[in-house]
């Protein structure tokens, strides 16, 4: 599985058979440039409806931005449940605002749109997590540093991919910067990369510290 950042809290997961985009509506809302992106599945964190098929890409005016990749149509996921699509399993618990995405022996936890009042106890016992996507801006929109620290400790990911920090949105939202985040937690293993190939980055069992990867 490859992970690429489109912008803000929006990422693209790709395998040989399928591609998945996260929260494209929030990228549009942020005011950041939204390139046309082929994707087979679209995950939405903050949306509730009584309709079985609300066609959210159309609702948010994103039909021209998110287009089918290997499938005829984009499959939209916005509720709790287990969804198997194109060889990957996507899970979301009832009342939860994060997704677990599995491909073979690889696991990604997407928490890009997790809110201020998130309970870190909810992410205990998630098994081996290869990559965790987490907002680090510590503002009224997202979890504070105290909660963030508990989340990272409970999940213990091999790789932490930060998002939603100062300079990533065109709005004046009071977010903290990546430098403040790094300094606060004292992370030393920090990298900037264009994308991550998880299959090639499978971390060895004896690695002691989480790797922080900022995707460009």
Backbone as a ProteinNet text record, in pm:
[ID]
protein_1_A
[PRIMARY]
XXXXXXXXXXXXXXXXXXXXXXXXXXXXXXXXXXXXXXXXXXXXXXXXXXXXXXXXXXXXXXXXXXXXXXXXXXXXXXXXXXXXXXXXXXXXXXXXXXXXXXXXXXXXXXXXXXXXXXXXXXXXXXXXXXXXXXXXXXXXXXXXXXXXXXXXXXXXXXXXXXXXXXXXXXXXXXXXXXXXXXXXXXXXXXXXXXXXXXXXXXXXXXXXXXXXXXXX
[TERTIARY]
83.6	0	87.3	52.8	122	31	90.8	16.6	73	-14.1	24.3	-67.8	-12.7	-94.4	-142.7	-273.7	-331.1	-330.8	-359.6	-359.5	-447.7	-410.2	-488.1	-505.4	-627.6	-647.6	-681.1	-657.7	-693.8	-571.6	-583.2	-475.4	-530.3	-438.1	-475.1	-398.2	-471.3	-411	-427.9	-321.8	-332.3	-269.1	-334.5	-280.3	-284.9	-251	-256.8	-399.6	-496.2	-634.5	-728.9	-691	-788.7	-719.3	-793.8	-743	-852.3	-808.9	-900.7	-860.3	-955.4	-928.9	-1001.3	-939.8	-998.9	-1048.3	-1168.9	-1229.4	-1201.8	-1240	-1218.3	-1297.2	-1409.1	-1489	-1414	-1331	-1255.9	-1141.7	-1087.4	-984.6	-1044.8	-1160.9	-1227.8	-1258.8	-1304.7	-1339.7	-1218.6	-1100.7	-979	-932	-977.5	-936.6	-807.8	-749.5	-625.4	-656.2	-562	-579.6	-614.3	-715.2	-763.1	-744.4	-638.7	-616.5	-715.6	-744.6	-830.4	-762.8	-836.6	-777.5	-858.7	-802.4	-871.3	-874.9	-992.5	-1007.1	-1130.9	-1122.8	-1234.3	-1324.9	-1267.5	-1341.8	-1316.7	-1421.6	-1408.4	-1460.4	-1375.4	-1413.5	-1452.9	-1566.6	-1613.6	-1629	-1566.3	-1570.6	-1691.7	-1717.8	-1822.1	-1940.7	-2024.4	-2146.8	-2249.1	-2368.8	-2476.6	-2597.7	-2664.7	-2779.7	-2867.8	-2992.7	-3084.7	-3092.3	-3028.2	-3029.1	-2927.4	-2963.1	-2870.5	-2762.3	-2791.6	-2694.7	-2705.8	-2647.7	-2662.4	-2579	-2485.5	-2398.3	-2325.7	-2240.7	-2174.8	-2082.1	-2015.6	-1928.9	-2009.7	-2130.5	-2217.7	-2267.1	-2301.1	-2348.4	-2244.1	-2115.9	-2007.6	-1946.1	-2002.3	-1950.2	-1814	-1792.8	-1660.6	-1660.2	-1766.8	-1775.3	-1666.3	-1624.4	-1520.3	-1379.8	-1370	-1240	-1200.8	-1297.7	-1271.9	-1342.8	-1264.8	-1320.1	-1280	-1358.4	-1326.6	-1187.6	-1124	-990.9	-1000.7	-1012.7	-1020.5	-1163.5	-1254.9	-1395.4	-1478.1	-1602.5	-1688.3	-1738.9	-1757.5	-1805.9	-1724	-1730.5	-1661.8	-1754.4	-1707.3	-1784.1	-1764.3	-1872.6	-1865	-1894.9	-1808.4	-1827.2	-1835.7	-1944.3	-1964.6	-2030.8	-2047.9	-2112.5	-2023	-2064.4	-1994.1	-2017	-1919.8	-1935.3	-1802.8	-1809.8	-1693.6	-1718.5	-1623.2	-1639.4	-1517.3	-1540.6	-1432	-1443.1	-1342.5	-1345.2	-1207.4	-1203.7	-1079.6	-963.4	-990.3	-882.9	-838.9	-903.4	-872.7	-997.3	-976.1	-1085	-1083.7	-1198.4	-1211.8	-1310.2	-1270.1	-1354.9	-1375.8	-1497.5	-1528.7	-1629.5	-1597.2	-1685	-1803.7	-1907.9	-2026.9	-1989	-2023.7	-1993.9	-1849.4	-1768.6	-1626.8	-1603.8	-1495.9	-1460.4	-1320.2	-1288.2	-1163.7	-1186.7	-1099.3	-1109	-983.7	-1003.1	-892.8	-893.6	-780.8	-770.1	-663.2	-703	-611.6	-592.4	-467.3	-435	-333.8	-377.5	-292.4	-243.1	-112.8	-60.7	-26.8	-78.6	-52.8	-176.7	-155.6	-268.3	-240.3	-336.8	-330.8	-450.6	-425.9	-533.6	-541.2	-655.7	-675.8	-759.9	-698.9	-766.3	-759.8	-746.1	-722.9	-829.3	-954	-1063.2	-1116.6	-1032.8	-1074.1	-1080.8	-1188.3	-1215.6	-1147.4	-1176.5	-1114.3	-1138.8	-1257.5	-1296.2	-1274.2	-1183.5	-1161.8	-1110.8	-1162.7	-1122.4	-1014.1	-894	-780.2	-797.1	-883.3	-905	-967.4	-1030.1	-1097	-999.6	-873.9	-777.6	-679.1	-718	-637.4	-667.9	-570.9	-590.5	-629.9	-565.6	-591.1	-497.1	-412.8	-317.1	-196.2	-120.1	-0.1	-40.4	-4	-39.2	87.8	87.8	205.2	212.7	96.2	95.3	-27.8	-5.8	-112.1	-113.3	-228.4	-245	-320.2	-258.5	-309	-295.2	-399	-387.3	-304.4	-209.9	-117.7	-129	-232	-242.4	-283.1	-341.7	-377.2	-456.5	-576.6	-659.9	-800.7	-894.4	-1033.5	-1091.4	-1027.7	-1077.7	-1031.8	-910.9	-849.7	-803.8	-766.8	-722.9	-599.1	-588.6	-473.3	-354.8	-241.6	-119.1	-130.6	-200.7	-214.1	-285.8	-396.3	-470.5	-390	-323.5	-242.1	-134.6	-72.2	31.8	-24.1	-143.9	-207.2	-244.6	-293.1	-330.8	-209.1	-99.7	22.1	73.3	65.7	110.3	22.6	-108.2	-200.4	-190.4	-170.6	-163.1	-22.5	79	219.3	248.6	229	248.5	396.3	425.4	561.9	592.7	492.8	509.4	393.7	424.6	323.2	328.8	214.1	204.4	119.8	181.7	106.3	27	-80.5	-156.8	-222.7	-286.5	-365.6	-285.5	-180.7	-102	-89.3	-29.2	-18.9	42.4	-24	25	-37.4	-114.9	-176.8	-315.9	-373	-505.5	-496.6	-583.5	-585.6	-663.5	-723.5	-800.1	-710.9	-742.3	-668.1	-730.3	-681.1	-747.7	-672	-563.2	-490.5	-416.7	-383	-313.5	-167.9	-113.3	28.2	106.7	234.5	318.4	382.2	438.5	510	631.4	695.6	812.2	773.1	658.2	610.8	581.5	522.5	492	619.8	717.7	842.8	915.2	919.8	988.8	918.2	786.3	709.6	733.7	735.5	748.3	892	982.3	1122.3	1154	1075.5	1100	1230.4	1309.1	1436.2	1432.4	1351.6	1345.1	1235.4	1266.8	1169.3	1216.8	1126	1160.7	1052.5	1092.5	999.4	1007.3	891.3	889.9	770	779.2	670.2	555.8	590.2	489.7	555.7	473.1	524	475.7	565.1	531	541.8	429.2	431.3	490.9	467.3	519.5	672	735.4	881.5	934	840	883.6	843.2	805.3	764.3	874.2	840.3	942.6	980	1106.6	1154.7	1106.2	1092.3	1033	1114.2	1245.4	1329	1337.2	1263.1	1265	1197.8	1261	1213.5	1131.7	1157.4	1091.2	1009.8	901.6	814.8	886.6	863.2	919.9	815.4	852.9	761.6	789.2	687.5	705.2	603.6	654	571.4	565.2	446.3	429.8	407.3	475.2	469.3	348.8
-120.1	0	125.4	217.7	346.1	453.7	547.8	658.2	788.9	870.1	1000.9	1106.7	1222.1	1330.9	1420.7	1445.5	1537.5	1678.5	1690.9	1819.6	1815.8	1898.6	1911.3	1774.8	1722.1	1589.2	1485.7	1517.2	1429.4	1353.7	1219.7	1131	1033.2	975.5	875.1	747.5	637.8	506.4	429.3	371.7	296.4	158.4	59.5	-74.6	-111.5	-234.1	-277.1	-280.4	-296	-318.1	-201.3	-108	-7.8	115.4	226	348.6	407.4	469.5	522.6	664.6	758.7	896.8	927.2	1007	1039.2	1183.7	1201.3	1331.9	1438.6	1414.8	1515.8	1644	1633	1751.9	1849.8	1797.4	1884.9	1955.9	1891.1	1957.7	2076.4	2056.6	2166.8	2279.8	2244.9	2344.6	2424	2362.8	2429.2	2540.6	2537.5	2639.6	2607	2490.6	2448.4	2395.7	2408.5	2358.5	2209.9	2173	2034.8	1982.5	1905.7	1852.6	1740.3	1720.4	1609.1	1479.1	1394.7	1276.1	1151	1055.4	928.2	846.3	796.3	715.1	627.4	507.1	413.5	420.5	463.5	472.4	608.8	670.1	797.2	779	810	801.4	939	946	1069.9	1047.7	1134.1	1117.5	1185.4	1309.9	1387.9	1409.9	1309.7	1325.9	1224.4	1271.3	1182.5	1206.8	1099.1	1110	987.6	1001.6	888	821.3	880.9	825.9	712.9	607.8	497	531.5	622.1	660.4	810.2	893	1038.7	1102.7	1024.5	1078.1	1203.9	1181.9	1293.1	1373.5	1308.5	1384	1487.7	1451.4	1546.3	1653.6	1613.9	1708.8	1816.8	1775.8	1869.6	1932.6	1906	1964.4	1912	1780.6	1722.3	1616.4	1607.7	1505.9	1522.2	1645.7	1670	1658.7	1654.9	1646.1	1502.4	1424.7	1284.6	1197.6	1131.4	1054.7	907.3	817.5	674.5	641.5	546.3	502.5	367.8	259.7	126.2	71.4	140.1	99.6	195.5	157.7	243.3	364.3	347.6	457.1	461.8	574.5	590.1	541.8	447.3	391.7	481.5	537.3	630.9	560.3	581.6	523.3	636.4	639.9	748.3	700.2	569	514	409.1	365.3	256.7	125.9	34.7	-94.9	-150.8	-266.3	-328.5	-336.4	-288.6	-280.1	-342.1	-446.4	-508.8	-469.1	-397.6	-346.5	-366.1	-435.7	-447.7	-506	-598.2	-662.9	-592.6	-483.1	-417.9	-419.9	-415.9	-410.8	-275.6	-208.7	-78.6	-93.3	-52.3	-66.9	67.9	85.2	201.7	159.8	186.1	147	241.1	193.6	275	393.4	512.5	632.7	677.9	613	648.4	746.1	824.3	916.1	888	758.3	718.4	588.1	563.1	443.7	357.5	226.1	130.8	70.6	79.2	29.4	-79.2	-200.8	-315	-365.9	-393	-465	-573.2	-699.2	-813.2	-794.5	-783.8	-769.5	-625.1	-530.3	-388.6	-321.9	-234.8	-165.3	-15.7	64	209.7	255.9	344	406.2	552.5	590	726.9	802.7	905	988.1	1135.5	1163.1	1299.4	1399.9	1353.2	1445.6	1423.9	1365	1339.3	1470	1486.8	1614.2	1638.1	1753.8	1803.5	1712.5	1655.7	1580	1429.8	1390.1	1247.5	1178.4	1058.7	978.2	879.7	899.9	817.8	670.9	640.4	501.2	420.3	487.1	418.5	351.8	389.7	333.8	237.7	184.2	78.7	-53	-139.1	-274.8	-277	-195.1	-196.3	-289.7	-359.3	-448.8	-373.7	-438.5	-377.2	-275.6	-150.5	-42.5	4.3	-4.2	35.4	185.9	249.8	395	455.7	564.3	640.8	781.2	822.4	958.9	1039.6	1149.9	1221.6	1372.5	1450.5	1596.9	1645.9	1735.5	1778.4	1927.3	1994	2138.8	2189	2101.2	2138.1	2269.3	2268.2	2388.8	2352	2444.1	2415.3	2307.3	2283.6	2185.8	2043.8	2030.9	1899.4	1875.9	1752.8	1715.1	1792.6	1817.1	1885.9	1792.3	1848.6	1770.2	1658.3	1684	1581.8	1458.2	1481.6	1369.7	1303.7	1383.3	1331.1	1236.9	1276.2	1192.5	1057.6	1059.5	934.9	846.7	908.7	833.6	761.9	835	775.5	663	683.7	582	457.4	476.4	362.5	283.4	353.6	286.7	233	308.6	271.6	236.2	330.8	301.3	294.8	227.3	227.9	363.4	419.3	547.3	639.2	762.5	864.4	966.3	986.1	1081.8	1199.9	1314.5	1429.8	1500.4	1566.4	1650.5	1762	1853.6	1960.9	2042.9	2108.9	2197.2	2333	2427.2	2564.8	2571.1	2648	2665.2	2570.1	2473.4	2376.6	2418.5	2516.9	2565.8	2714.9	2762.9	2905.7	2985.3	2914.8	2982.2	3013.8	3122.7	3159.2	3084.4	2962.6	2874.1	2851.8	2924.3	2912.4	2781.7	2715.1	2587.3	2605.5	2507.3	2506.8	2451	2483.5	2446.5	2308.7	2258.4	2131.2	2143.6	2261.1	2282.7	2277.8	2338	2332.9	2189.3	2113.5	1972.9	1893.4	1907.6	1833.6	1871.2	2001.5	2049	2003.3	2007	1969.8	1824.2	1735.7	1592.9	1541.8	1624.8	1587.1	1477.3	1469.7	1366.3	1394.3	1287.8	1301.6	1235.3	1132.9	1057.2	1116.1	1229.2	1304.5	1314.1	1284.9	1288.1	1358.3	1409.2	1463.3	1374.3	1327.7	1240.9	1272.3	1230.7	1254.4	1156.9	1033.1	931	820.9	730	616.1	487.9	394.2	259.8	169.1	136.2	62.8	-76.3	-141.5	-276	-278	-171.6	-163.4	-101.6	-43.9	23	-53.8	-181.2	-262.8	-257.7	-206.6	-178.5	-305.1	-319.2	-434.8	-429.3	-546.4	-556.9	-486.3	-473.5	-417.2	-264.6	-201.4	-54.8	0.7	95.8	144.9	273.5	356.1	486.4	501.4	578.2	600	688.3	660.2	740.5	844.9	972.2	1080.9	1114.6	1101.1	1127.5	1233.4	1349.5	1454.5	1433.6	1413.2	1395	1529.9	1551.3	1678.6	1682.4
0	0	0	-87.6	-90.8	-31.3	40.2	100.1	47	-10.3	-62	-3.5	25.9	80.2	-32.9	-35.2	-132.3	-75.3	55.1	123.1	245.6	345.4	469.6	536.2	549.4	607.8	500.7	376.8	266.3	215.4	218.2	174.8	71.3	-5.9	-103.6	-73.8	-48	-29.3	-160.4	-210.4	-335.6	-321.7	-382.9	-394.5	-543.1	-574.5	-714.3	-765.6	-674.8	-716.4	-690.3	-602.8	-560.1	-502.7	-498.2	-435.5	-346	-236.4	-135.5	-99.6	-102.9	-64.2	66.5	152.7	282.3	287.4	336	363.8	257.8	134	29.5	54.3	126.5	157.3	246.1	337.6	428.1	355.5	253.6	174	99.8	41.7	-28.1	69.4	189.1	289.9	336.3	334.6	383.2	291	164.7	69.2	-3.6	24.5	-40	-180.6	-270.8	-406.9	-405.9	-483.2	-487.4	-629.6	-654.7	-790.1	-820.4	-946.3	-987.1	-945.5	-871.2	-810.5	-841.3	-914.2	-936.5	-807	-771.1	-650.6	-662.7	-607.6	-614.7	-492.2	-380.2	-254.7	-192.3	-137.2	-65.3	77.3	175.4	316	367.5	435.4	495.5	646	725.7	870.6	932.8	895	961.4	868.7	861.4	783.8	831.9	863.1	905.6	817.2	779.5	692.4	707.6	675.9	678.3	541.7	443.7	308.3	295.5	222.7	201.7	99.7	10.2	-94.1	-122	-35	-48.5	-158.8	-219.4	-324.1	-274.1	-176.8	-107.8	-198.6	-291.8	-382.2	-459	-494.5	-563.3	-467.3	-344.9	-243.1	-217.2	-210.5	-181	-306.4	-421.7	-544.6	-583.5	-562.9	-586.1	-696.2	-772.4	-876.7	-983.3	-1005.6	-1105.5	-1047	-915.2	-848.1	-814.6	-766.3	-731.3	-834.3	-917.4	-1029.3	-1014.9	-1071.6	-1059.9	-1114.2	-1048.6	-1089.5	-1161.8	-1085.8	-1145.8	-1148	-1083.8	-1082.2	-1168.4	-1194.9	-1276.6	-1199.2	-1068.1	-983.2	-854.8	-785.4	-657	-546.4	-466.6	-355.1	-233.2	-180.4	-68.8	63.4	163.1	296.3	397.5	473.9	569.5	698.1	713.6	831.9	897	1016.3	1083.7	1008.2	1019.7	956.6	908.2	842.3	780.5	630.6	553.1	408.7	341.1	262.7	188.8	42.4	-5.1	-141.6	-204.9	-316.3	-390.9	-314	-221.4	-148.6	-21.7	13.4	140.7	228.7	360.1	456.7	526.3	524.5	589.9	704.2	823.7	941.7	1010.5	1062.2	1144.3	1250	1376.8	1485.2	1500	1565.1	1590.2	1679.6	1635.7	1713	1706.3	1622.6	1612.3	1497.7	1507.9	1399.9	1348.1	1336.5	1272.4	1196.7	1098.6	1015.6	1031.6	1022.9	1016.7	876.7	808.9	670.8	666.4	629.4	626.3	484.6	451.4	328.2	362.6	352.8	389.1	532.8	554	689.8	724.6	646.3	671	729.1	826.4	889	899.5	851.7	862.9	945.5	1040.4	1116.6	1075.6	1019.7	974.3	1075.9	1138.9	1238.7	1200.1	1070	1023.6	1061.2	1080	1111.7	1253.1	1338.4	1476.3	1554.5	1631.5	1696.4	1829.5	1886.4	2009.4	2129.3	2138.4	2257.4	2243.9	2159.1	2137.2	2263.7	2289.1	2404.1	2360.9	2410.4	2368.8	2405.3	2500.8	2539.6	2425.3	2330.9	2219.7	2123.6	2128.8	2033.5	2101	2215.2	2275	2204.5	2199.8	2147.5	1999.6	1919.1	1775	1699.9	1772.9	1708	1655.8	1568.7	1511.9	1405.1	1427.3	1335.1	1264.8	1133.2	1055.9	1036	1016.4	995.8	1061.8	1132.3	1197.1	1139.1	1087.4	1034.8	1138.6	1182.7	1299.7	1282.5	1319.1	1315	1433.5	1408.8	1515.9	1546.1	1493.2	1507.2	1644.5	1729.7	1866.9	1871.4	1814.6	1813.5	1857.7	1841.7	1874.7	1784	1670.8	1574.2	1605.7	1662.6	1678.8	1822	1849.9	1984.6	2027.6	2158.1	2213.8	2228.5	2263.7	2276	2379.8	2491	2595.2	2540.7	2469.5	2411.6	2301.1	2220.5	2111.8	2166.2	2274.4	2333.9	2378.5	2437	2482	2363	2255.1	2135.3	2076.9	2061.5	2005.1	2095.6	2226.1	2321	2312.9	2303.7	2300.5	2170.4	2058.5	1929.1	1902.2	1941.4	1922.7	1777.1	1686.1	1543.5	1506.5	1397.1	1344.9	1282.4	1212.3	1144	1181.6	1214.8	1239.9	1126.6	1060.6	950.9	997.7	1024.8	1074.5	964	1004.6	912.6	992.7	920.9	982.8	1083.9	1035.7	1120.8	1052.1	1119.8	1071.7	932	845.8	709.6	610	657.7	567.5	521	586.9	549.3	519.8	434	403.5	507.5	602.4	706	825.5	895.3	1016.1	1133.4	1157.7	1252.3	1382.9	1405.3	1531.2	1550	1442.1	1452	1492.7	1562.5	1594.3	1475.1	1470	1356	1375.2	1267.9	1275.9	1368.3	1365.8	1452.2	1600.1	1633.9	1772.6	1814.4	1724.1	1751.3	1776.9	1690	1703.4	1831.5	1860.9	1980.5	2107.6	2107.8	2226.8	2265.2	2166.3	2194.9	2185	2133.4	2127.7	2028.2	1922.3	1821.3	1747.1	1726.4	1655.3	1518.3	1504.6	1379.2	1290.7	1225.5	1146.3	1002.1	908.1	766.7	685.6	568.3	469.5	346	300.5	183.9	95.8	-30.7	-123.9	-106.1	-68.7	-42.6	40	91.9	167.3	101.6	81.4	36.8	159.5	219.3	345.5	331.5	218.2	199.3	206.9	158.4	160.2	290	367.4	490	615.2	596.7	711	815.9	932.7	1033.8	1110.1	1139.1	1212.9	1357.9	1418.3	1550.8	1658.8	1638	1743.1	1737.3	1644.9	1640.2	1765.1	1830.4	1959	1949	1851.1	1844	1717	1729.7	1614.6	1513.2	1386.2	1278.7	1236.1	1236.2	1196.3	1051.5	966.9	824.2	781	743.6	686.4	536.5	483.5	341.4	272.9	161.7	90.8	-1.5
[MASK]
++++++++++++++++++++++++++++++++++++++++++++++++++++++++++++++++++++++++++++++++++++++++++++++++++++++++++++++++++++++++++++++++++++++++++++++++++++++++++++++++++++++++++++++++++++++++++++++++++++++++++++++++++++++++

